[in-house]
Amino acid sequence: MDPKARYDKERTDGKLNRLSVILAAAERVFTSKGIEKTTMQDIATEANIGIATLFRYFPKKEKLIVAVATRLYEPILERFQTIAAEPMTSLAQLAALFDYFIEDHHNPSITFMVDFESYAAHSPEPIDGIQQFNSLNRLISQEYETIVRRGMEDGSIRTDIAVKETLTTVINAFGLFSKKLSLQNNILLLESDYPSDVQLRVLKHILLDYLKPANG
């Protein structure tokens, strides 16, 4: 590699590494302090960089908020893609998705994601840069549509229900419930002796049993 190419590569790698450090620091601070209360100086301090450097990467706080949310959704897309490509029935793919939600609901990043969804919902104007996040969400939806279409064709889902509407409702309900349980240490709606993992597995079996054909 010639010296200029090596220099350009090192410069690019350095920028990517610093970007990763900034996003990780922002996630930690947003999660601990909340999006509204976090300042750009808080994030610069956590990332051990100057505030001017942070603004070179993210001129506005909103762009950084969206970048963190997008970064956290990328593994979700990868898991949906992996499961949708598996040579198994639609019902089995749904079970795999439920297992993923159960596995992931202890992830500290869920606190940020719930805060982000509330922040976006209450913003009077579209958040700057939200298109990138929305595009990622659409890709996740497309992967799930692949699973839904399989369920309409492979006989693993009962045919006396509206399959598309039901499977959409099922995945949304399970995802929302898993998020709520992940926050139960901070927002305990009902005193319970049952761990969140147990509750999610119970809901998983209820939903799968409902979706199975009578002879399944």
JOKA-V802496 format. One record per residue. N is the residue number from 1. SS is DSSP state (H for helix, E for strand, - for the rest). PHI is phi as a letter, one per 30 degrees, with the letter a starting at -180 (NA if undefined). NEAR is the number of other ideal C-beta (glycine too) atoms within 10 Angstrom. Layout:
# JOKA-V802496
n: {N | N}
ss: {SS | SS}
phi: {PHI | PHI}
near: {NEAR | NEAR}
This chain:
# JOKA-V802496
n: {1 | 2 | 3 | 4 | 5 | 6 | 7 | 8 | 9 | 10 | 11 | 12 | 13 | 14 | 15 | 16 | 17 | 18 | 19 | 20 | 21 | 22 | 23 | 24 | 25 | 26 | 27 | 28 | 29 | 30 | 31 | 32 | 33 | 34 | 35 | 36 | 37 | 38 | 39 | 40 | 41 | 42 | 43 | 44 | 45 | 46 | 47 | 48 | 49 | 50 | 51 | 52 | 53 | 54 | 55 | 56 | 57 | 58 | 59 | 60 | 61 | 62 | 63 | 64 | 65 | 66 | 67 | 68 | 69 | 70 | 71 | 72 | 73 | 74 | 75 | 76 | 77 | 78 | 79 | 80 | 81 | 82 | 83 | 84 | 85 | 86 | 87 | 88 | 89 | 90 | 91 | 92 | 93 | 94 | 95 | 96 | 97 | 98 | 99 | 100 | 101 | 102 | 103 | 104 | 105 | 106 | 107 | 108 | 109 | 110 | 111 | 112 | 113 | 114 | 115 | 116 | 117 | 118 | 119 | 120 | 121 | 122 | 123 | 124 | 125 | 126 | 127 | 128 | 129 | 130 | 131 | 132 | 133 | 134 | 135 | 136 | 137 | 138 | 139 | 140 | 141 | 142 | 143 | 144 | 145 | 146 | 147 | 148 | 149 | 150 | 151 | 152 | 153 | 154 | 155 | 156 | 157 | 158 | 159 | 160 | 161 | 162 | 163 | 164 | 165 | 166 | 167 | 168 | 169 | 170 | 171 | 172 | 173 | 174 | 175 | 176 | 177 | 178 | 179 | 180 | 181 | 182 | 183 | 184 | 185 | 186 | 187 | 188 | 189 | 190 | 191 | 192 | 193 | 194 | 195 | 196 | 197 | 198 | 199 | 200 | 201 | 202 | 203 | 204 | 205 | 206 | 207 | 208 | 209 | 210 | 211 | 212 | 213 | 214 | 215 | 216}
ss: {- | - | H | H | H | H | H | H | H | H | H | H | H | H | H | H | H | H | H | H | H | H | H | H | H | H | H | H | H | H | H | H | H | - | - | - | - | - | - | H | H | H | H | H | H | H | H | - | - | - | H | H | H | H | H | H | H | - | - | - | H | H | H | H | H | H | H | H | H | H | H | H | H | H | H | H | H | H | H | H | H | H | H | H | H | - | - | - | - | H | H | H | H | H | H | H | H | H | H | H | H | H | H | H | - | - | - | - | H | H | H | H | H | H | H | H | H | H | H | H | H | H | - | - | - | - | - | - | - | H | H | H | H | H | H | H | H | H | H | H | H | H | H | H | H | H | H | H | H | H | H | H | H | - | - | - | - | - | - | - | - | - | H | H | H | H | H | H | H | H | H | H | H | H | H | H | H | H | H | H | H | H | - | - | - | - | - | - | - | - | - | - | - | - | - | H | H | H | H | H | H | H | H | H | H | H | H | H | H | H | H | - | - | - | - | -}
phi: {NA | d | e | d | d | d | d | d | d | d | d | d | d | d | d | d | d | d | d | d | d | d | d | d | d | d | d | d | d | e | d | d | c | j | d | d | d | d | c | d | d | e | d | e | d | d | d | i | b | d | d | d | d | d | d | d | d | b | d | b | e | e | d | d | e | d | d | d | d | d | e | d | d | d | d | d | e | d | d | d | d | d | d | d | d | d | d | b | d | d | d | d | d | d | e | d | d | e | d | d | d | d | d | c | d | d | d | e | d | d | e | d | d | d | d | d | d | d | d | d | d | c | d | d | b | e | d | e | j | d | e | d | d | d | d | d | d | d | d | d | d | d | d | d | d | d | d | d | d | d | d | d | c | c | i | d | c | e | c | c | b | d | e | d | d | d | d | d | d | d | d | d | d | d | d | d | d | d | d | d | d | d | c | d | d | c | b | c | d | b | e | b | d | c | e | d | e | d | d | d | d | d | d | e | d | d | d | d | d | d | d | d | d | e | c | d}
near: {8 | 7 | 7 | 8 | 9 | 10 | 11 | 12 | 11 | 10 | 10 | 10 | 10 | 10 | 12 | 10 | 10 | 16 | 14 | 11 | 14 | 22 | 20 | 14 | 20 | 27 | 21 | 19 | 23 | 26 | 18 | 14 | 14 | 14 | 21 | 10 | 10 | 21 | 12 | 17 | 10 | 17 | 25 | 20 | 15 | 18 | 20 | 8 | 17 | 11 | 13 | 8 | 12 | 22 | 14 | 12 | 16 | 21 | 12 | 13 | 17 | 19 | 16 | 23 | 25 | 22 | 20 | 28 | 27 | 18 | 18 | 19 | 19 | 12 | 13 | 19 | 15 | 12 | 18 | 23 | 14 | 12 | 21 | 21 | 11 | 11 | 5 | 16 | 17 | 23 | 22 | 17 | 23 | 26 | 18 | 17 | 22 | 22 | 14 | 17 | 21 | 20 | 13 | 17 | 19 | 12 | 13 | 11 | 20 | 19 | 19 | 24 | 19 | 17 | 20 | 21 | 12 | 13 | 18 | 18 | 7 | 8 | 12 | 4 | 7 | 11 | 18 | 14 | 18 | 19 | 11 | 14 | 21 | 15 | 10 | 18 | 16 | 9 | 16 | 18 | 13 | 13 | 19 | 19 | 14 | 16 | 23 | 22 | 15 | 18 | 23 | 13 | 11 | 14 | 14 | 18 | 22 | 17 | 10 | 7 | 12 | 9 | 18 | 13 | 10 | 17 | 24 | 15 | 12 | 18 | 20 | 10 | 12 | 19 | 16 | 11 | 16 | 23 | 17 | 15 | 22 | 22 | 16 | 14 | 9 | 8 | 8 | 9 | 9 | 5 | 5 | 12 | 5 | 8 | 11 | 19 | 13 | 12 | 16 | 21 | 14 | 11 | 19 | 19 | 12 | 10 | 20 | 16 | 9 | 11 | 21 | 13 | 12 | 7 | 6 | 13}
